[in-house]
Amino acid sequence: MEFIGKTAVVSGAASGMGLVFSESFAKLGGNVLMCDVNAEALEKAVSEINSLGIGRTEGKLCDVRNYDEVCAARDTAVEKFGSIDILTNFAGGTAVRMLNVDCSLEFPDIPIDVYDWGIDVNLKGQFYFAHACMKQMREQKSGLIVNIGSITGKEGDGRGMDYPTAKSGIMYGLTKSLAQYGAKYDVRCVCVSPGPVLTRAAMAGMKTLLGRAAEPQEIIDLILFIASEKGQFINGENIMIDGGRNAMGRWN
């Protein structure tokens, strides 16, 4: 797999799987526009990847909840690199964890603003980036949108309800709809839905049939395959990569 001359726009690029994807894509010769809200982490990540001297990387501060900032990121990618070949939507997280909500609070007691944040980041953020970047992909008549779902979109969460609500919408409604629209312009859309991934230590405690959580690179390798010449027949699908967690019996 190589991506020489190809450009990826990556949200949530300064940490976690977004960072791993950005580095992996650049190592394979591609250009990356790394988008994140954390200016310090973004600057550091861009500098480190560019020091490898392979693919070119640019950073763009972007809050995925702000559509104008999302459009500015799209325009920067086109200005710097000339195209948007791949969009990967990594920005996200459960609001009750990200916003450090008191663990004693139950669903009806958690402020609705917390859930608004979660829906905005996890659902609208991916929707915004797809809407903005599809304009460029339609014009160039090519492209791939990779949405990021989650096993939680199938399992639910009795407290952090914003996350499974958003992820299930991404995994099915948004991904299929983008694939349907994009087909006439040679634009594909695929959702990759991980189970537990070792971007956080707590993930190691989630059960899978394989008895472990995934390394981040395992998720990224699947995305790179989908984006490569070998993955061109994959479209409109939600692909679970969860070590068999979704296949576990109810007794587990």
LINCOR-V904149 format. One record per backbone hydrogen bond with DSSP energy under -1.0 kcal/mol. CO is the residue of the C=O (numbers start at 1). NH is the residue of the N-H. Records with the same first field share a line. If there is no record, write none. Layout:
BEGIN
CO->NH, NH
END
This chain:
BEGIN
3->6
6->31
7->85, 86
8->33
9->88
10->35
11->90
15->19
16->20
17->21
18->22
19->23
20->24
21->25
22->26
23->27
24->28
25->30
26->29, 55
28->3
31->8
32->58
33->10
34->60
35->13
36->62
38->42
39->43
40->44
41->45
42->46
43->47
44->48
45->49
46->50
47->51
49->52
50->53
56->32
58->34
60->36
63->66
66->70
67->71
68->72
69->73
70->74
71->75
72->76
73->77
74->78
75->79
76->80
77->81
78->82
85->144
86->9
87->146
88->11, 90
94->98
95->99
96->101
97->100
102->105
106->109, 110
111->114
112->116
113->117
114->118
115->119
116->120
117->121
118->122
119->123, 124
120->125
123->127
124->128
125->129
126->130
127->131
128->132
129->133
130->134
133->137
134->138
135->139
136->140
137->141, 142
143->188
144->87
145->190
146->89
147->192
150->153
151->154, 155
152->156
159->161
160->163
161->165
162->166
163->167
164->168
165->169
166->170
167->171
168->172
169->174
170->175
172->176
173->177
174->178
175->179
176->180
177->181
178->182
179->183
182->185, 187
183->186
188->145
189->236
190->147
191->239
192->149
193->241
194->151
196->214
197->199, 200
200->203
201->204
202->205
203->206
208->211
214->198
215->218
216->220
217->221
218->222
219->223
220->224
221->225
222->226
223->227
224->228
228->231
231->234
237->191
239->193
241->195
242->245
243->210
245->248
249->252
END
